[in-house]
């Protein structure tokens, strides 16, 4: 990624830079350093001049106000990442707990798509086809394809460390096969008409 000094000057830079008493060049240096942790590249992006760029970069990194700014910016980034992580885990949990009955009315007819829960509209349903039945006026046959929820479960289990990357591959395959069979059976039972 190629960055220019002008790419880094945004409104909140001025606020946090003033809080840590940074010059414009120092603020750009901090943001550029956070991108790939290359002090010489950050120095060049910030527009500092000098012969020994590595020594100047180290001198900047050792300044207390720059260290404090780096720490504060990294904590902000960490907080945002935690919020995104929590939202992602909640979304995956909602997808795993979604019930087919949410998209059907009590008469077992599909509800209008606008009435479906968000998780069905924006994630679980792969496609919906509606075809009129020949010989029946006004009746439609719906075909709803659902995404593989087990794939989401597998990704969640890998994230939580429940599935090993290589060591327990055979045990993982057995566990996933059993989970897939259970999910298919549950989906089949949910689609059966009483």
N, C-alpha and C positions, 0 to 999 in steps of 0.2 A: 504494500500500500504506500503510495506516495503522498506525503502531506506537505503542505505549504504553511508557513507561519500564519497567513491570513485565514486558513481553514480553522484555526484553533481559537480565534478571537470571537467569543460568543458572550452573551450577556452575563451568564453566571461566572465566567472566568474573571471578570472584573471584580465581582463581589468576593469570591474566595481569595483572589490575589490581593485585594486590599486588606482582607482579614489577616493575611500572613505577611503583609508588607512586601509584596513582590513587585518588581518592575514588570512591564509588559513582556520583555524578553525572558525574564525568569519564569513567568507564568506559562509562556509558550514552551519553554524548556521542560517544565514539569509535565505538561500535557503530552509533549512529544516523547519524553522519557517513559511515561506510563504506557505508551502504545506498544513498544517492543523492548524496553529496558536496555537500549543502546545509547549510552551517554554521549558519545561522539556524534552520532546521527542527530540526537536531540539538540545538541549544541549547534550543529549546522542548520537545522530547521529554525531554531530560535534566532539565528543571524549573528551569533557571537563571532568576533574576529580574534585571531591570535595564531601564533605559530604552533605551540604545543597544545593541540586541541584536547588530548587525553588528560593532561594535567589540569587544564581549565575546567573540563567537565567534572573531574574528581573534586576540584575546589568548590564548584557549584553544588555538587551532591553532598558535600560536607557542611554546607551552611545550614544553620539551625532552622531558619525560616523556610528553606526549600525542603528540608527533611519533614518539617511539620506539615507543609502543604501536601507533600507526597503521601504522608500518612493519612491526612484528612480525606484527600481525594480517593485513596484506596479503600478507606472505610465506607465512603459514600457508594463506591462501586460494589463493595461487598454487600451492603444493605440492599441495593437494587437487585443484585443477583439472588439474594435470599428471597426477596419478594417474588421474583420471577420463578424461582424454584418451587415455592409454596403454591403459586398459582398453577404451575404446570402439574404438580402432584395432585392438586385438587381436581383439575380437568381430567386427568387420567383416572382418578378414583370415580368421578362422575360417569365416565365412559364405561368403566367396569361394572358399576352398579345400575346402569340404565336398564329399565325393564321394557319389554316389548309392549306391554299393556299401556304404556304412556302414549303410544301413537295410534291406539285404537279406541273407539268409543265403546260403551257397554254392549252395543249390538254387534260388535266385532267388525265394524266398518272402519276404514282408515279415517282418522280425523284430518281436517285441512292442515296442510303443512305449516301454516302460520300458527297453529295451536300446538305444535309439537314442542317439547322442551328443547332448549338451545343445544344441548349435547347431541340430540338426534339430528337437528338441522345442520350443525356445523362440524360434525365429526364422524358419527357412527354410520349414517346412511351413505352407502356408496352410490346407489342409483335407485330411481323409482320409475317403473314403467306402468302405464295404465292403458289397457286395451279393452275395447268394447267386446262383449260376448256376442258371437253371431246368433241371430235369431232372438235375442233378448234386447228390447229397446230400453235404453237408459241404465243398463247394468254394465259394470266395468270389472275387469279382472286386474288386480294390482300385483305387481311383482316388485318386491323390495329387496335389494341386496345390501347386506350389512357388512361393514368392515370387520376384519378379524380382530375381535377384542382380545384374543389370546396373545396376539403380537404385542399389544399394549401392556398386558400383564407380564409378558416375558421381559420387555424393556424395563418395566418398573422393578421386577425382581432382580434384574442385572444391576440396576442403579442402586438398589438397597443391599447388594452384595450377596443375595441369596443364590445366585447362579455364578459359578466360577467361569472365568474366561476360557481356560483350556483344561485345567486339572480334572474337573468333574464333568467333562463333556458328556460321557455316557449316562451318568446319573441324571444330568440335566435333561437329556433327550427323553429318558423314561418318564421323568416328572412332567415335562411338557406334553408328551403323548397322552398321559393320563388326564392332564388338565384339558387338553383339546377334546378328548373323548367325552369327558364330563360336560364340557360346554356345549358340544354338539347335541348331546342327549337332552340337556336342559333347554336348548333352543327348540329342539324337536317337540318336547313336551309343551312348551309355551305356545307353539304354533298350532297344536292340536285343538280341535273344537270340542267342547264338552258335550 
